Every structure is written in C-alpha cells, then in structure tokens.
Amino acid sequence: MFLESRKGIVVIDEVQNKPGLFPVLRVLADLTRTPARFLLLGSASPEFLRQGSETLAGRIAFYSLPGFDLEEVKQEALKKL
C-alpha cells in the first residue's frame, strides 16, 4: 500500500534482500493509475536476475554498470577517496 501511493521515481536499493517485492512491483507496474516508476538497485547474482526476469517479464530492463574509474575523479578528491 505504501508503494502504491508513491509518485515519481521510487529508488529501492539492495532489492535482492527483499525478493518478496517482485510480485508486488509486478502488480504496481500493471496498474495504469500508478504515478510512480521504480528503479531497483542491487547485486546481480544469477538467481536475482532469473527471479526478476521471470516475475517482471516485459516490465523490466537490466543495466550493468561498471565501477568508478579513478580517472573519473578530480585530482583533489583522489586522496579523500
């Protein structure tokens, strides 16, 4: 019920820790009146990818993001990082 009332982009981090969310998100994705889109972040183990793909088939896209490269960081922030 909480997620249904959200608007805009809802970010859910470490989603792999709550696999029970996938069926809920499937229902919300199918509701035309849901004014939210969900950005799911987390580890991409093979089991996680399989479960998300099956539960949210046709409603999900996967993006693999590489880690940050030190060349992307300003020189003055290098020591801090």
PyMOL Python script that loads the backbone (N, CA, C, O; Angstrom):
from pymol import cmd

cmd.read_pdbstr("""\
ATOM      1  N   MET A   1       0.831  -1.194   0.000  1.00  0.00           N
ATOM      2  CA  MET A   1       0.000   0.000   0.000  1.00  0.00           C
ATOM      3  C   MET A   1       0.875   1.258   0.000  1.00  0.00           C
ATOM      4  O   MET A   1       0.533   2.260  -0.628  1.00  0.00           O
ATOM      5  N   PHE A   2       1.996   1.196   0.704  1.00  0.00           N
ATOM      6  CA  PHE A   2       2.893   2.344   0.749  1.00  0.00           C
ATOM      7  C   PHE A   2       3.434   2.660  -0.640  1.00  0.00           C
ATOM      8  O   PHE A   2       3.433   3.818  -1.060  1.00  0.00           O
ATOM      9  N   LEU A   3       3.892   1.644  -1.349  1.00  0.00           N
ATOM     10  CA  LEU A   3       4.465   1.865  -2.678  1.00  0.00           C
ATOM     11  C   LEU A   3       3.425   2.342  -3.678  1.00  0.00           C
ATOM     12  O   LEU A   3       3.749   3.098  -4.594  1.00  0.00           O
ATOM     13  N   GLU A   4       2.186   1.911  -3.516  1.00  0.00           N
ATOM     14  CA  GLU A   4       1.133   2.294  -4.451  1.00  0.00           C
ATOM     15  C   GLU A   4       0.863   3.792  -4.424  1.00  0.00           C
ATOM     16  O   GLU A   4       0.461   4.365  -5.436  1.00  0.00           O
ATOM     17  N   SER A   5       1.078   4.430  -3.279  1.00  0.00           N
ATOM     18  CA  SER A   5       0.784   5.855  -3.154  1.00  0.00           C
ATOM     19  C   SER A   5       1.964   6.756  -3.536  1.00  0.00           C
ATOM     20  O   SER A   5       1.834   7.979  -3.486  1.00  0.00           O
ATOM     21  N   ARG A   6       3.095   6.188  -3.911  1.00  0.00           N
ATOM     22  CA  ARG A   6       4.274   6.985  -4.275  1.00  0.00           C
ATOM     23  C   ARG A   6       4.102   7.597  -5.654  1.00  0.00           C
ATOM     24  O   ARG A   6       3.352   7.092  -6.490  1.00  0.00           O
ATOM     25  N   LYS A   7       4.816   8.698  -5.874  1.00  0.00           N
ATOM     26  CA  LYS A   7       4.809   9.383  -7.169  1.00  0.00           C
ATOM     27  C   LYS A   7       6.243   9.595  -7.628  1.00  0.00           C
ATOM     28  O   LYS A   7       7.166   9.630  -6.815  1.00  0.00           O
ATOM     29  N   GLY A   8       6.420   9.736  -8.933  1.00  0.00           N
ATOM     30  CA  GLY A   8       7.750   9.996  -9.475  1.00  0.00           C
ATOM     31  C   GLY A   8       8.587   8.731  -9.522  1.00  0.00           C
ATOM     32  O   GLY A   8       8.066   7.634  -9.720  1.00  0.00           O
ATOM     33  N   ILE A   9       9.892   8.894  -9.336  1.00  0.00           N
ATOM     34  CA  ILE A   9      10.805   7.755  -9.357  1.00  0.00           C
ATOM     35  C   ILE A   9      11.044   7.296  -7.925  1.00  0.00           C
ATOM     36  O   ILE A   9      11.463   8.075  -7.069  1.00  0.00           O
ATOM     37  N   VAL A  10      10.775   6.038  -7.685  1.00  0.00           N
ATOM     38  CA  VAL A  10      10.986   5.431  -6.375  1.00  0.00           C
ATOM     39  C   VAL A  10      12.213   4.540  -6.500  1.00  0.00           C
ATOM     40  O   VAL A  10      12.218   3.596  -7.290  1.00  0.00           O
ATOM     41  N   VAL A  11      13.260   4.836  -5.718  1.00  0.00           N
ATOM     42  CA  VAL A  11      14.501   4.067  -5.761  1.00  0.00           C
ATOM     43  C   VAL A  11      14.492   3.069  -4.614  1.00  0.00           C
ATOM     44  O   VAL A  11      14.326   3.435  -3.451  1.00  0.00           O
ATOM     45  N   ILE A  12      14.672   1.807  -4.962  1.00  0.00           N
ATOM     46  CA  ILE A  12      14.753   0.755  -3.950  1.00  0.00           C
ATOM     47  C   ILE A  12      16.132   0.126  -4.083  1.00  0.00           C
ATOM     48  O   ILE A  12      16.431  -0.547  -5.069  1.00  0.00           O
ATOM     49  N   ASP A  13      16.962   0.355  -3.076  1.00  0.00           N
ATOM     50  CA  ASP A  13      18.334  -0.152  -3.102  1.00  0.00           C
ATOM     51  C   ASP A  13      18.401  -1.509  -2.398  1.00  0.00           C
ATOM     52  O   ASP A  13      17.580  -1.811  -1.533  1.00  0.00           O
ATOM     53  N   GLU A  14      19.370  -2.304  -2.774  1.00  0.00           N
ATOM     54  CA  GLU A  14      19.591  -3.639  -2.206  1.00  0.00           C
ATOM     55  C   GLU A  14      18.335  -4.501  -2.315  1.00  0.00           C
ATOM     56  O   GLU A  14      17.990  -5.232  -1.386  1.00  0.00           O
ATOM     57  N   VAL A  15      17.661  -4.409  -3.451  1.00  0.00           N
ATOM     58  CA  VAL A  15      16.396  -5.113  -3.662  1.00  0.00           C
ATOM     59  C   VAL A  15      16.560  -6.632  -3.554  1.00  0.00           C
ATOM     60  O   VAL A  15      15.587  -7.341  -3.295  1.00  0.00           O
ATOM     61  N   GLN A  16      17.766  -7.130  -3.747  1.00  0.00           N
ATOM     62  CA  GLN A  16      17.980  -8.581  -3.652  1.00  0.00           C
ATOM     63  C   GLN A  16      17.695  -9.090  -2.238  1.00  0.00           C
ATOM     64  O   GLN A  16      17.485 -10.289  -2.053  1.00  0.00           O
ATOM     65  N   ASN A  17      17.682  -8.215  -1.248  1.00  0.00           N
ATOM     66  CA  ASN A  17      17.388  -8.613   0.133  1.00  0.00           C
ATOM     67  C   ASN A  17      15.895  -8.751   0.401  1.00  0.00           C
ATOM     68  O   ASN A  17      15.503  -9.254   1.454  1.00  0.00           O
ATOM     69  N   LYS A  18      15.064  -8.316  -0.528  1.00  0.00           N
ATOM     70  CA  LYS A  18      13.608  -8.389  -0.370  1.00  0.00           C
ATOM     71  C   LYS A  18      12.974  -9.001  -1.623  1.00  0.00           C
ATOM     72  O   LYS A  18      12.266  -8.305  -2.351  1.00  0.00           O
ATOM     73  N   PRO A  19      13.210 -10.273  -1.883  1.00  0.00           N
ATOM     74  CA  PRO A  19      12.680 -10.883  -3.101  1.00  0.00           C
ATOM     75  C   PRO A  19      11.151 -10.879  -3.148  1.00  0.00           C
ATOM     76  O   PRO A  19      10.573 -11.000  -4.228  1.00  0.00           O
ATOM     77  N   GLY A  20      10.499 -10.746  -2.019  1.00  0.00           N
ATOM     78  CA  GLY A  20       9.039 -10.688  -1.994  1.00  0.00           C
ATOM     79  C   GLY A  20       8.478  -9.428  -2.631  1.00  0.00           C
ATOM     80  O   GLY A  20       7.274  -9.340  -2.873  1.00  0.00           O
ATOM     81  N   LEU A  21       9.334  -8.452  -2.904  1.00  0.00           N
ATOM     82  CA  LEU A  21       8.880  -7.216  -3.550  1.00  0.00           C
ATOM     83  C   LEU A  21       8.556  -7.415  -5.036  1.00  0.00           C
ATOM     84  O   LEU A  21       7.750  -6.668  -5.591  1.00  0.00           O
ATOM     85  N   PHE A  22       9.161  -8.394  -5.678  1.00  0.00           N
ATOM     86  CA  PHE A  22       8.961  -8.560  -7.110  1.00  0.00           C
ATOM     87  C   PHE A  22       7.497  -8.764  -7.497  1.00  0.00           C
ATOM     88  O   PHE A  22       7.029  -8.110  -8.430  1.00  0.00           O
ATOM     89  N   PRO A  23       6.754  -9.641  -6.821  1.00  0.00           N
ATOM     90  CA  PRO A  23       5.337  -9.781  -7.178  1.00  0.00           C
ATOM     91  C   PRO A  23       4.534  -8.502  -6.935  1.00  0.00           C
ATOM     92  O   PRO A  23       3.619  -8.186  -7.696  1.00  0.00           O
ATOM     93  N   VAL A  24       4.874  -7.774  -5.883  1.00  0.00           N
ATOM     94  CA  VAL A  24       4.189  -6.512  -5.590  1.00  0.00           C
ATOM     95  C   VAL A  24       4.464  -5.494  -6.688  1.00  0.00           C
ATOM     96  O   VAL A  24       3.553  -4.805  -7.146  1.00  0.00           O
ATOM     97  N   LEU A  25       5.717  -5.402  -7.107  1.00  0.00           N
ATOM     98  CA  LEU A  25       6.086  -4.461  -8.166  1.00  0.00           C
ATOM     99  C   LEU A  25       5.446  -4.840  -9.493  1.00  0.00           C
ATOM    100  O   LEU A  25       5.123  -3.964 -10.296  1.00  0.00           O
ATOM    101  N   ARG A  26       5.260  -6.131  -9.732  1.00  0.00           N
ATOM    102  CA  ARG A  26       4.586  -6.567 -10.964  1.00  0.00           C
ATOM    103  C   ARG A  26       3.159  -6.034 -11.006  1.00  0.00           C
ATOM    104  O   ARG A  26       2.703  -5.534 -12.035  1.00  0.00           O
ATOM    105  N   VAL A  27       2.466  -6.144  -9.891  1.00  0.00           N
ATOM    106  CA  VAL A  27       1.086  -5.637  -9.818  1.00  0.00           C
ATOM    107  C   VAL A  27       1.071  -4.127 -10.012  1.00  0.00           C
ATOM    108  O   VAL A  27       0.249  -3.603 -10.763  1.00  0.00           O
ATOM    109  N   LEU A  28       1.981  -3.423  -9.335  1.00  0.00           N
ATOM    110  CA  LEU A  28       2.024  -1.959  -9.452  1.00  0.00           C
ATOM    111  C   LEU A  28       2.380  -1.518 -10.861  1.00  0.00           C
ATOM    112  O   LEU A  28       1.853  -0.517 -11.348  1.00  0.00           O
ATOM    113  N   ALA A  29       3.272  -2.253 -11.524  1.00  0.00           N
ATOM    114  CA  ALA A  29       3.655  -1.900 -12.895  1.00  0.00           C
ATOM    115  C   ALA A  29       2.480  -2.052 -13.850  1.00  0.00           C
ATOM    116  O   ALA A  29       2.404  -1.351 -14.860  1.00  0.00           O
ATOM    117  N   ASP A  30       1.568  -2.958 -13.540  1.00  0.00           N
ATOM    118  CA  ASP A  30       0.420  -3.197 -14.410  1.00  0.00           C
ATOM    119  C   ASP A  30      -0.738  -2.231 -14.163  1.00  0.00           C
ATOM    120  O   ASP A  30      -1.653  -2.140 -14.981  1.00  0.00           O
ATOM    121  N   LEU A  31      -0.704  -1.515 -13.050  1.00  0.00           N
ATOM    122  CA  LEU A  31      -1.770  -0.555 -12.770  1.00  0.00           C
ATOM    123  C   LEU A  31      -1.520   0.718 -13.556  1.00  0.00           C
ATOM    124  O   LEU A  31      -0.475   1.346 -13.388  1.00  0.00           O
ATOM    125  N   THR A  32      -2.432   1.104 -14.392  1.00  0.00           N
ATOM    126  CA  THR A  32      -2.238   2.313 -15.191  1.00  0.00           C
ATOM    127  C   THR A  32      -2.320   3.568 -14.341  1.00  0.00           C
ATOM    128  O   THR A  32      -1.835   4.623 -14.748  1.00  0.00           O
ATOM    129  N   ARG A  33      -2.918   3.469 -13.182  1.00  0.00           N
ATOM    130  CA  ARG A  33      -3.060   4.663 -12.343  1.00  0.00           C
ATOM    131  C   ARG A  33      -1.873   4.875 -11.397  1.00  0.00           C
ATOM    132  O   ARG A  33      -1.858   5.856 -10.654  1.00  0.00           O
ATOM    133  N   THR A  34      -0.887   3.985 -11.406  1.00  0.00           N
ATOM    134  CA  THR A  34       0.277   4.139 -10.543  1.00  0.00           C
ATOM    135  C   THR A  34       1.152   5.271 -11.087  1.00  0.00           C
ATOM    136  O   THR A  34       1.712   5.150 -12.176  1.00  0.00           O
ATOM    137  N   PRO A  35       1.274   6.376 -10.332  1.00  0.00           N
ATOM    138  CA  PRO A  35       2.055   7.517 -10.828  1.00  0.00           C
ATOM    139  C   PRO A  35       3.545   7.408 -10.511  1.00  0.00           C
ATOM    140  O   PRO A  35       4.233   8.424 -10.412  1.00  0.00           O
ATOM    141  N   ALA A  36       4.040   6.199 -10.352  1.00  0.00           N
ATOM    142  CA  ALA A  36       5.447   6.019  -9.987  1.00  0.00           C
ATOM    143  C   ALA A  36       6.124   5.049 -10.950  1.00  0.00           C
ATOM    144  O   ALA A  36       5.488   4.198 -11.573  1.00  0.00           O
ATOM    145  N   ARG A  37       7.416   5.213 -11.041  1.00  0.00           N
ATOM    146  CA  ARG A  37       8.279   4.265 -11.733  1.00  0.00           C
ATOM    147  C   ARG A  37       9.305   3.829 -10.705  1.00  0.00           C
ATOM    148  O   ARG A  37       9.698   4.609  -9.838  1.00  0.00           O
ATOM    149  N   PHE A  38       9.734   2.591 -10.805  1.00  0.00           N
ATOM    150  CA  PHE A  38      10.615   2.027  -9.788  1.00  0.00           C
ATOM    151  C   PHE A  38      11.992   1.749 -10.363  1.00  0.00           C
ATOM    152  O   PHE A  38      12.130   1.108 -11.405  1.00  0.00           O
ATOM    153  N   LEU A  39      13.002   2.240  -9.671  1.00  0.00           N
ATOM    154  CA  LEU A  39      14.396   1.997 -10.022  1.00  0.00           C
ATOM    155  C   LEU A  39      14.938   1.056  -8.955  1.00  0.00           C
ATOM    156  O   LEU A  39      15.077   1.435  -7.793  1.00  0.00           O
ATOM    157  N   LEU A  40      15.242  -0.176  -9.361  1.00  0.00           N
ATOM    158  CA  LEU A  40      15.703  -1.190  -8.432  1.00  0.00           C
ATOM    159  C   LEU A  40      17.211  -1.325  -8.548  1.00  0.00           C
ATOM    160  O   LEU A  40      17.747  -1.518  -9.639  1.00  0.00           O
ATOM    161  N   LEU A  41      17.885  -1.223  -7.420  1.00  0.00           N
ATOM    162  CA  LEU A  41      19.338  -1.327  -7.387  1.00  0.00           C
ATOM    163  C   LEU A  41      19.730  -2.505  -6.512  1.00  0.00           C
ATOM    164  O   LEU A  41      19.057  -2.812  -5.528  1.00  0.00           O
ATOM    165  N   GLY A  42      20.815  -3.157  -6.874  1.00  0.00           N
ATOM    166  CA  GLY A  42      21.279  -4.246  -6.026  1.00  0.00           C
ATOM    167  C   GLY A  42      22.257  -5.139  -6.754  1.00  0.00           C
ATOM    168  O   GLY A  42      22.619  -4.907  -7.907  1.00  0.00           O
ATOM    169  N   SER A  43      22.670  -6.160  -6.044  1.00  0.00           N
ATOM    170  CA  SER A  43      23.610  -7.125  -6.596  1.00  0.00           C
ATOM    171  C   SER A  43      22.923  -7.961  -7.663  1.00  0.00           C
ATOM    172  O   SER A  43      21.736  -8.274  -7.564  1.00  0.00           O
ATOM    173  N   ALA A  44      23.679  -8.309  -8.665  1.00  0.00           N
ATOM    174  CA  ALA A  44      23.090  -9.025  -9.789  1.00  0.00           C
ATOM    175  C   ALA A  44      23.590 -10.463  -9.842  1.00  0.00           C
ATOM    176  O   ALA A  44      24.277 -10.858 -10.785  1.00  0.00           O
ATOM    177  N   SER A  45      23.243 -11.233  -8.834  1.00  0.00           N
ATOM    178  CA  SER A  45      23.586 -12.651  -8.878  1.00  0.00           C
ATOM    179  C   SER A  45      22.718 -13.323  -9.938  1.00  0.00           C
ATOM    180  O   SER A  45      21.654 -12.803 -10.274  1.00  0.00           O
ATOM    181  N   PRO A  46      23.142 -14.450 -10.465  1.00  0.00           N
ATOM    182  CA  PRO A  46      22.321 -15.150 -11.470  1.00  0.00           C
ATOM    183  C   PRO A  46      20.908 -15.451 -10.964  1.00  0.00           C
ATOM    184  O   PRO A  46      19.945 -15.346 -11.724  1.00  0.00           O
ATOM    185  N   GLU A  47      20.778 -15.821  -9.698  1.00  0.00           N
ATOM    186  CA  GLU A  47      19.456 -16.110  -9.136  1.00  0.00           C
ATOM    187  C   GLU A  47      18.596 -14.847  -9.108  1.00  0.00           C
ATOM    188  O   GLU A  47      17.405 -14.893  -9.418  1.00  0.00           O
ATOM    189  N   PHE A  48      19.193 -13.742  -8.740  1.00  0.00           N
ATOM    190  CA  PHE A  48      18.483 -12.460  -8.703  1.00  0.00           C
ATOM    191  C   PHE A  48      17.988 -12.080 -10.091  1.00  0.00           C
ATOM    192  O   PHE A  48      16.840 -11.665 -10.249  1.00  0.00           O
ATOM    193  N   LEU A  49      18.837 -12.219 -11.086  1.00  0.00           N
ATOM    194  CA  LEU A  49      18.455 -11.882 -12.458  1.00  0.00           C
ATOM    195  C   LEU A  49      17.339 -12.795 -12.954  1.00  0.00           C
ATOM    196  O   LEU A  49      16.402 -12.331 -13.604  1.00  0.00           O
ATOM    197  N   ARG A  50      17.432 -14.082 -12.655  1.00  0.00           N
ATOM    198  CA  ARG A  50      16.404 -15.029 -13.090  1.00  0.00           C
ATOM    199  C   ARG A  50      15.064 -14.697 -12.452  1.00  0.00           C
ATOM    200  O   ARG A  50      14.038 -14.673 -13.131  1.00  0.00           O
ATOM    201  N   GLN A  51      15.074 -14.439 -11.142  1.00  0.00           N
ATOM    202  CA  GLN A  51      13.817 -14.149 -10.444  1.00  0.00           C
ATOM    203  C   GLN A  51      13.187 -12.859 -10.954  1.00  0.00           C
ATOM    204  O   GLN A  51      11.983 -12.813 -11.208  1.00  0.00           O
ATOM    205  N   GLY A  52      13.986 -11.820 -11.104  1.00  0.00           N
ATOM    206  CA  GLY A  52      13.464 -10.556 -11.604  1.00  0.00           C
ATOM    207  C   GLY A  52      12.931 -10.676 -13.013  1.00  0.00           C
ATOM    208  O   GLY A  52      11.896 -10.098 -13.342  1.00  0.00           O
ATOM    209  N   SER A  53      13.638 -11.429 -13.854  1.00  0.00           N
ATOM    210  CA  SER A  53      13.210 -11.598 -15.235  1.00  0.00           C
ATOM    211  C   SER A  53      11.888 -12.348 -15.331  1.00  0.00           C
ATOM    212  O   SER A  53      11.019 -11.992 -16.127  1.00  0.00           O
ATOM    213  N   GLU A  54      11.744 -13.386 -14.517  1.00  0.00           N
ATOM    214  CA  GLU A  54      10.516 -14.182 -14.570  1.00  0.00           C
ATOM    215  C   GLU A  54       9.330 -13.425 -13.992  1.00  0.00           C
ATOM    216  O   GLU A  54       8.246 -13.416 -14.575  1.00  0.00           O
ATOM    217  N   THR A  55       9.537 -12.792 -12.847  1.00  0.00           N
ATOM    218  CA  THR A  55       8.433 -12.117 -12.171  1.00  0.00           C
ATOM    219  C   THR A  55       8.002 -10.851 -12.897  1.00  0.00           C
ATOM    220  O   THR A  55       6.813 -10.538 -12.955  1.00  0.00           O
ATOM    221  N   LEU A  56       8.961 -10.128 -13.448  1.00  0.00           N
ATOM    222  CA  LEU A  56       8.663  -8.836 -14.072  1.00  0.00           C
ATOM    223  C   LEU A  56       8.848  -8.892 -15.594  1.00  0.00           C
ATOM    224  O   LEU A  56       9.197  -7.886 -16.211  1.00  0.00           O
ATOM    225  N   ALA A  57       8.620 -10.033 -16.185  1.00  0.00           N
ATOM    226  CA  ALA A  57       8.798 -10.194 -17.631  1.00  0.00           C
ATOM    227  C   ALA A  57       8.008  -9.139 -18.389  1.00  0.00           C
ATOM    228  O   ALA A  57       6.818  -8.943 -18.139  1.00  0.00           O
ATOM    229  N   GLY A  58       8.677  -8.459 -19.320  1.00  0.00           N
ATOM    230  CA  GLY A  58       8.036  -7.422 -20.114  1.00  0.00           C
ATOM    231  C   GLY A  58       7.916  -6.091 -19.400  1.00  0.00           C
ATOM    232  O   GLY A  58       7.422  -5.123 -19.979  1.00  0.00           O
ATOM    233  N   ARG A  59       8.358  -6.024 -18.150  1.00  0.00           N
ATOM    234  CA  ARG A  59       8.230  -4.802 -17.351  1.00  0.00           C
ATOM    235  C   ARG A  59       9.573  -4.329 -16.799  1.00  0.00           C
ATOM    236  O   ARG A  59       9.624  -3.370 -16.029  1.00  0.00           O
ATOM    237  N   ILE A  60      10.652  -4.989 -17.186  1.00  0.00           N
ATOM    238  CA  ILE A  60      11.941  -4.722 -16.552  1.00  0.00           C
ATOM    239  C   ILE A  60      13.040  -4.636 -17.610  1.00  0.00           C
ATOM    240  O   ILE A  60      12.975  -5.289 -18.651  1.00  0.00           O
ATOM    241  N   ALA A  61      14.038  -3.823 -17.322  1.00  0.00           N
ATOM    242  CA  ALA A  61      15.235  -3.742 -18.156  1.00  0.00           C
ATOM    243  C   ALA A  61      16.431  -3.790 -17.224  1.00  0.00           C
ATOM    244  O   ALA A  61      16.412  -3.170 -16.160  1.00  0.00           O
ATOM    245  N   PHE A  62      17.464  -4.512 -17.605  1.00  0.00           N
ATOM    246  CA  PHE A  62      18.662  -4.627 -16.790  1.00  0.00           C
ATOM    247  C   PHE A  62      19.779  -3.791 -17.390  1.00  0.00           C
ATOM    248  O   PHE A  62      19.973  -3.775 -18.606  1.00  0.00           O
ATOM    249  N   TYR A  63      20.504  -3.103 -16.539  1.00  0.00           N
ATOM    250  CA  TYR A  63      21.666  -2.325 -16.953  1.00  0.00           C
ATOM    251  C   TYR A  63      22.834  -2.728 -16.072  1.00  0.00           C
ATOM    252  O   TYR A  63      22.739  -2.696 -14.845  1.00  0.00           O
ATOM    253  N   SER A  64      23.917  -3.100 -16.696  1.00  0.00           N
ATOM    254  CA  SER A  64      25.130  -3.451 -15.965  1.00  0.00           C
ATOM    255  C   SER A  64      26.020  -2.218 -15.936  1.00  0.00           C
ATOM    256  O   SER A  64      26.432  -1.708 -16.979  1.00  0.00           O
ATOM    257  N   LEU A  65      26.310  -1.749 -14.738  1.00  0.00           N
ATOM    258  CA  LEU A  65      27.119  -0.544 -14.581  1.00  0.00           C
ATOM    259  C   LEU A  65      28.483  -0.907 -14.025  1.00  0.00           C
ATOM    260  O   LEU A  65      28.572  -1.561 -12.986  1.00  0.00           O
ATOM    261  N   PRO A  66      29.531  -0.498 -14.691  1.00  0.00           N
ATOM    262  CA  PRO A  66      30.865  -0.768 -14.159  1.00  0.00           C
ATOM    263  C   PRO A  66      31.150   0.132 -12.966  1.00  0.00           C
ATOM    264  O   PRO A  66      30.455   1.124 -12.747  1.00  0.00           O
ATOM    265  N   GLY A  67      32.159  -0.212 -12.208  1.00  0.00           N
ATOM    266  CA  GLY A  67      32.563   0.628 -11.080  1.00  0.00           C
ATOM    267  C   GLY A  67      33.185   1.925 -11.566  1.00  0.00           C
ATOM    268  O   GLY A  67      33.490   2.078 -12.749  1.00  0.00           O
ATOM    269  N   PHE A  68      33.370   2.860 -10.637  1.00  0.00           N
ATOM    270  CA  PHE A  68      34.010   4.124 -10.982  1.00  0.00           C
ATOM    271  C   PHE A  68      35.485   3.896 -11.281  1.00  0.00           C
ATOM    272  O   PHE A  68      36.123   3.016 -10.703  1.00  0.00           O
ATOM    273  N   ASP A  69      36.000   4.681 -12.169  1.00  0.00           N
ATOM    274  CA  ASP A  69      37.400   4.641 -12.515  1.00  0.00           C
ATOM    275  C   ASP A  69      38.066   5.852 -11.876  1.00  0.00           C
ATOM    276  O   ASP A  69      37.473   6.929 -11.831  1.00  0.00           O
ATOM    277  N   LEU A  70      39.272   5.692 -11.387  1.00  0.00           N
ATOM    278  CA  LEU A  70      39.965   6.813 -10.746  1.00  0.00           C
ATOM    279  C   LEU A  70      40.152   7.989 -11.690  1.00  0.00           C
ATOM    280  O   LEU A  70      40.276   9.128 -11.240  1.00  0.00           O
ATOM    281  N   GLU A  71      40.174   7.731 -12.986  1.00  0.00           N
ATOM    282  CA  GLU A  71      40.315   8.821 -13.945  1.00  0.00           C
ATOM    283  C   GLU A  71      39.069   9.698 -14.006  1.00  0.00           C
ATOM    284  O   GLU A  71      39.123  10.811 -14.530  1.00  0.00           O
ATOM    285  N   GLU A  72      37.940   9.208 -13.472  1.00  0.00           N
ATOM    286  CA  GLU A  72      36.702   9.976 -13.453  1.00  0.00           C
ATOM    287  C   GLU A  72      36.644  10.951 -12.281  1.00  0.00           C
ATOM    288  O   GLU A  72      35.744  11.788 -12.206  1.00  0.00           O
ATOM    289  N   VAL A  73      37.601  10.840 -11.375  1.00  0.00           N
ATOM    290  CA  VAL A  73      37.597  11.632 -10.144  1.00  0.00           C
ATOM    291  C   VAL A  73      38.563  12.804 -10.294  1.00  0.00           C
ATOM    292  O   VAL A  73      39.651  12.658 -10.852  1.00  0.00           O
ATOM    293  N   LYS A  74      38.159  13.948  -9.799  1.00  0.00           N
ATOM    294  CA  LYS A  74      39.050  15.104  -9.830  1.00  0.00           C
ATOM    295  C   LYS A  74      40.268  14.820  -8.960  1.00  0.00           C
ATOM    296  O   LYS A  74      40.171  14.121  -7.952  1.00  0.00           O
ATOM    297  N   GLN A  75      41.389  15.353  -9.348  1.00  0.00           N
ATOM    298  CA  GLN A  75      42.651  15.098  -8.658  1.00  0.00           C
ATOM    299  C   GLN A  75      42.570  15.450  -7.170  1.00  0.00           C
ATOM    300  O   GLN A  75      43.120  14.725  -6.341  1.00  0.00           O
ATOM    301  N   GLU A  76      41.891  16.556  -6.815  1.00  0.00           N
ATOM    302  CA  GLU A  76      41.812  16.974  -5.414  1.00  0.00           C
ATOM    303  C   GLU A  76      40.950  16.020  -4.560  1.00  0.00           C
ATOM    304  O   GLU A  76      41.071  16.015  -3.334  1.00  0.00           O
ATOM    305  N   ALA A  77      40.100  15.231  -5.188  1.00  0.00           N
ATOM    306  CA  ALA A  77      39.262  14.279  -4.436  1.00  0.00           C
ATOM    307  C   ALA A  77      39.935  12.903  -4.332  1.00  0.00           C
ATOM    308  O   ALA A  77      39.463  12.040  -3.592  1.00  0.00           O
ATOM    309  N   LEU A  78      41.009  12.699  -5.055  1.00  0.00           N
ATOM    310  CA  LEU A  78      41.653  11.390  -5.106  1.00  0.00           C
ATOM    311  C   LEU A  78      42.091  10.899  -3.740  1.00  0.00           C
ATOM    312  O   LEU A  78      41.837   9.747  -3.389  1.00  0.00           O
ATOM    313  N   LYS A  79      42.752  11.760  -2.954  1.00  0.00           N
ATOM    314  CA  LYS A  79      43.221  11.363  -1.624  1.00  0.00           C
ATOM    315  C   LYS A  79      42.058  10.983  -0.718  1.00  0.00           C
ATOM    316  O   LYS A  79      42.127   9.992   0.009  1.00  0.00           O
ATOM    317  N   LYS A  80      41.004  11.764  -0.762  1.00  0.00           N
ATOM    318  CA  LYS A  80      39.836  11.520   0.093  1.00  0.00           C
ATOM    319  C   LYS A  80      39.211  10.166  -0.218  1.00  0.00           C
ATOM    320  O   LYS A  80      38.810   9.432   0.685  1.00  0.00           O
ATOM    321  N   LEU A  81      39.135   9.848  -1.490  1.00  0.00           N
ATOM    322  CA  LEU A  81      38.537   8.580  -1.888  1.00  0.00           C
ATOM    323  C   LEU A  81      39.443   7.417  -1.579  1.00  0.00           C
ATOM    324  O   LEU A  81      39.091   6.270  -1.852  1.00  0.00           O
TER     325      LEU A  81
END
""", "prot")
cmd.dss("prot")
cmd.show_as("cartoon", "prot")
cmd.util.cbc("prot")
cmd.orient("prot")
